[in-house]
Amino acid sequence: MLKPSASFADSLRAEVRREFFAALAADRGFVESSGQMLFERDSVAPHWQTFFEAALHAHHGLRSGFDSSDREDSVASFRARLADLHASMLRRIADNGVTYNLYSDATGQARPWALDLFPMIVPENEWQTIERGVLQRVRLLNDILADVYGAQTLVKRGLLPSAIVQGHPAFRPAAHGAKPIGGTHLHIAGFDLARGPDGRWWIISQRTDAPSGLGYLLENRMIVSRLFPDAFRSLQVERVLNAYKALMGSLAAHANRASPHIVLLTPGPYSQTYFEHVYLARYLGLTLAEGSDLVVRNERVWLKTIKGLETVDAIIRRLDDDFMDPLELRADSALGVPGLMQAYRAGNVVLANGPGSAWLESSAVLAFLPKISDALYGEAMALPSIGTWWCGEQSAMDEVLPSLNNMVVKPTFSDKGRRFVPMAGHELNERELAQWRKRMTAAPEQFVAQDYLPLAKTPTFNAQPDGTLSARAAMIRVYALSDGVGRWCVLPGGLARIAPEGKEIVSMYRGGSSADVWAITGRAREDRAPLSNTLTPIATSRSGIGVTSRAAENLFWLGRYTERLDNTTRLARITLEALTTDDEALIGTEEWLSRLAVENGLVSKEVPSMRKSAALFERSLLASLDDRESKLGGHSVAAVLSALRTTAFAVRERLALEQWTLVSQSEQELHAALANKSVSVQSALRALERLTVHVMAMNGAQADRMTRDDGWRMLSIGRQIERLGTLSHALAEAFATGAVDTDTGFGLVLGFFDSTITYRSRYLQRRDAPSLIELLVLDRDNPRSLAWISQTLRSRLAKLVGTPMGETPELLRERTLPHQWSQATFDRPLADLARGDSELLIDCLKSVIDEVSGLSDVLSQRYFSHAQSSTSVGTTF
Amino acid sequence: MRLAITHETLYQYSLDVEQAHHIAMLTPLALPKQLVHSHSIDISPQPAARSESVDALGQTRTYFEIASPHREFRVTARSEVTTAALPTSWIGKLDRVALPVSEPWHEVAAAMRYRADQAFDEASLYTQASPLAAIDDVFANYARDLASDGASVFRLASTLCERIHHEFQYSTTSTDVNTLPQHALSLKRGVCQDFAQVAIACLRSLGLAAKYVSGYLLTQPLPGQPRLIGADASHAWLSVYSPSHGWLEFDPTNNCLAGEDHVVIAYGRDYSDVPPLRGVIRGGGAHQLSVAVTVHPV
């Protein structure tokens, strides 16, 4: 049984090795439990042996002098090593923001993705059976769909009961007669498999509508293969990437376009699995679109971009099919695209998957597949389904009722609300079983019974409490992907789902974890390095696809919020520092600081000004800093950060990973530093300083890491608009309140404009209004002068060509912005000011605020009008 | 009887509709009992795209898109058909009609149930629950006492329709097109759609096959009164299946069998399969709908 690598075998006698593994596992009753995958008979399965030996190799401390005498130490040291790896895995998950929205809550309550340290390894002989069986099955299911939406011979021949086809709520009469391009209904199919105690694999359920998991699978592989690179190489695990490439190529072949435009249709950030929609879109180079980003014109699907409409050739649909078209399916769906069914029927768009395939997910279908396979191909099922009986058939019901105690009962029809808890007969007493029999007899069609299969277990690592191994029940989801017209491939790998310890039910929803599935396929590849950490999108889409209106809007606001965070943080620092200086120096600037604090949301406008009560003002300002939900009436640092996070989340697919990580880390750090109710000014300042560093990094990432496309332009426009408005206001108020007339105030204004050093080097100790206007308003070289900002804004706007409606906007027509000003503009205002009249100067500066807010409104109307909702209308009698 | 039908639907919106997608099912079916001489659908404003396709049951659906802003939208369907008369003994109120012979209902229900390798009857597709005609005990119970063992399937359907006709109040304000038959049954009120869907749900809940018929009805003016233009309406009834006889159409609203006054547009599992006109619009604000149907002999 044992096939250890030669060098290692020399240093480790077989018996010691076995003891070593036993010691790793024994305290969890690991060795005794049956039906697990680590051991074969009483020795370690060869693939697990290879895995642990490679992991041990990597752990150099164990290589020399390893014998039974220091076994205990070695085990402890190895466990410590595993704990390190586990900690690094958790960091990756947190940094990448891998989440699962348990309660479909986009406001941030998403749960970190649960992943086990160890992969689940499927050895070659088992994988070959799985692959053969899944290929046969996906072809069969596709043929069944072609039949029920076509000639319906299967129902007519009695091979399928119409009750589970036409009687299933997910059967779509609107798809009847539709012929999908290439005859392919199923481009992506998921199969849940379980391994019995005897080592045989069984199909437990089929996912045919819009299967989830392909993104999580990829992320799992990225993380786990990098933690165990040697084991990954030694085991000759096949890479998964080619299967994704095959799918992209297949969609292109179906669309009959060399470089088709493929979009991933998502329900949006409220979806449970939004993370992986974003992840997949980015990885596969697809446009992430919500229903409102798409429109059907001339029976074709188009993407609404800020440059106009662009054709869509194929859609990977992650929206349940009943929501995809309010015209013909659920009329109350706000997530769909009216006319999409018609475009599909007309053969103008490839849908992965086609509508109307969800009824195949009914467990009842499994009972009929062997006969259908026999009738259509004369073949038995290569990979059997778990024994399944549809109770709507009297003869099946007669078999089920007496042996209910060995069965699991599930609903025949969709159970999206998960209200139906599957019945496990062996857990019930006679009285409960009798109740079930009664319930089933009353509506037999609604029930499916399946053999009870105790799930095989796989080794898992328990970071808590003590770094031991244990065996847990597991299932794997395996995917068939289309690979050209009439062909499929099986993704070599999968998504394992592991039950909580001691439980038999495997569900991410009910609190299990996932694991990477390592398939040993025997197709040794040259390149078996672990997946690289860098995302290199599979380039399939045409380049130059425009930015969707939705993405443009979010990017615009991301730009605004990033800038607002920068300004709010700086203002908070300036204000807190001012509050700690002696009172005398503050005279003359208090009013300015108070007004800015209110205008920028640092305190609510109900708070008495700094001059009235510095202490109260300070307390309010400190309390508001961490007020994420704006409960105190302001909109301070944490609230801005939270708004920034929401917009960043909505365009995650366009952001470098680091940007996202920066946002989530900033939030965690800020909250950790400020959560204390009686936070001191000093510690608040420290937290704000750290935040400033993060904001600079965010700005850096936005400036350096993003392609200069229309999306980036929108972000930049948002930033310039925000900056122009905030700085104009601050400067106008500085003159209005007379803050500039004091040394302290003059310095604070320069500080808020981040221009202190430039000013000093240019004007030395001089403090006068003309110099201030020159540097902060007119200077074309100072990136924080109003003229520089509006000049930048102008050039960004000039490069935005077209609008969703096809016209070229003249957004700046009839607007006067600081880049059009000159020295002469300020001759009179400054002369007035010298006589003590600041009105003209203030009006001039405040005019910018109006122009900017007008511009922001026009942009919203022109570019972001996608949000308008659709209404269904019908006739009455 | 040769009949000319004009079916005009008018939507008026308070704001511009910027974009609209519609599907109409307004084309009468060609059937052995119904000859279609002519048919046209006029749409205003001019659709940017329009296409006709035939669904699985041979029924025509007209899809169209309007891409230009509009405040008013009008669809006018004009058809001329010849309908076949019923045998004389089938004409009249249901309690007077000599129904064609059919099997006992429970034998039909048993034949409709799935058994592996048993010969399949296509009508059994219509024994399945559908969005607006579910299978539910409340329906089975409502019809239970009519379903004595010996009752033939058509006798059962006939007495059920009579019961609905007598117990339900015809009311245009109690229900709308999305009202579930469970609700209509508890109200004992509704329009022809509700009457038909309650009857269908009752029959399906007993294991029988029944389908929904969307169409028109020639309404007879009161003696001495002129025919009022636009006073007629879209109509709905149901069709019930017996393996030996085939389908037979009952009209519970008028307590009769559907005859030469009934023009069939489409068959479906319930209203949701065959609404005459549906649409999804962007913009539009509040809307007002008026429908005018005129059916007259030519």
Contacts between the chains, C-beta under 8 A, distances in Angstrom:
chain1	res1	chain2	res2	distance
A	155	B	120	6.5
A	155	B	125	7.7
A	156	B	120	4.9
A	156	B	122	7.0
A	157	B	120	6.9
A	158	B	114	7.5
A	158	B	115	7.6
A	158	B	116	6.2
A	158	B	117	5.2
A	158	B	118	5.6
A	158	B	119	7.3
A	158	B	120	5.2
A	161	B	114	3.6
A	162	B	114	7.1
A	162	B	120	8.0
A	162	B	124	5.5
A	162	B	125	5.2
A	162	B	127	7.8
A	162	B	128	6.2
A	163	B	114	6.0
A	163	B	127	8.0
A	163	B	128	6.1
A	166	B	125	4.8
A	166	B	128	5.0
A	167	B	128	3.5
A	167	B	129	6.2
A	169	B	129	7.9
A	169	B	131	7.6
A	173	B	55	7.5
A	173	B	56	6.8
A	173	B	268	7.9
A	173	B	269	7.4
A	173	B	273	5.9
A	176	B	55	6.5
A	176	B	56	3.7
A	177	B	53	7.9
A	177	B	54	7.5
A	177	B	55	6.4
A	177	B	56	5.2
A	295	B	19	7.2
A	296	B	21	6.5
A	296	B	65	7.1
A	297	B	48	7.0
A	297	B	49	7.1
A	297	B	65	6.5
A	297	B	67	6.5
A	298	B	48	7.0
A	298	B	49	4.6
A	298	B	65	7.3
A	299	B	49	6.0
A	299	B	51	6.5
A	299	B	63	7.5
A	299	B	65	7.9
A	326	B	280	4.9
A	327	B	21	5.1
A	327	B	22	7.7
A	327	B	23	6.2
A	327	B	278	6.7
A	327	B	279	7.0
A	327	B	280	4.8
A	328	B	23	6.8
A	331	B	278	7.5
A	331	B	280	7.6
A	338	B	21	4.1
A	338	B	280	3.8
A	339	B	21	4.3
A	339	B	63	7.6
A	339	B	65	6.6
A	339	B	280	7.9
A	342	B	21	7.8
A	342	B	23	7.7
A	342	B	51	7.6
A	342	B	63	4.9
A	345	B	53	6.6
A	346	B	51	7.2
A	371	B	116	7.7
A	392	B	113	7.9
A	392	B	114	6.2
A	393	B	114	5.9
A	393	B	115	6.6
A	393	B	116	6.4
A	394	B	113	7.7
A	394	B	115	6.9
A	395	B	115	7.5
A	395	B	116	7.1
A	868	B	18	7.8
A	868	B	282	5.9
A	868	B	283	6.7
A	869	B	282	7.8
A	870	B	280	5.0
A	870	B	281	6.6
A	870	B	282	5.3
A	871	B	280	7.0
A	871	B	281	5.6
A	871	B	282	7.9
A	871	B	284	6.5
A	872	B	278	7.1
A	872	B	279	7.1
A	872	B	280	5.3
A	873	B	11	6.6
A	873	B	278	7.2
A	873	B	279	4.8
A	873	B	280	7.4
A	873	B	281	6.0
A	873	B	287	6.4
A	873	B	289	7.5
A	874	B	177	5.5
A	874	B	275	5.6
A	874	B	277	7.2
A	874	B	278	4.9
A	874	B	279	7.5
A	875	B	9	6.1
A	875	B	177	7.1
A	875	B	234	7.4
A	875	B	275	6.1
A	875	B	276	5.1
A	875	B	277	4.6
A	875	B	278	7.3
A	875	B	289	7.0
A	875	B	291	6.2
A	876	B	176	6.5
A	876	B	177	5.7
A	876	B	289	6.6
A	876	B	291	7.0
A	877	B	172	7.4
A	877	B	177	7.3
A	877	B	191	4.8
A	877	B	192	6.3
A	877	B	193	5.6
A	877	B	233	6.0
A	877	B	234	5.6
A	877	B	235	7.9
A	877	B	236	7.2
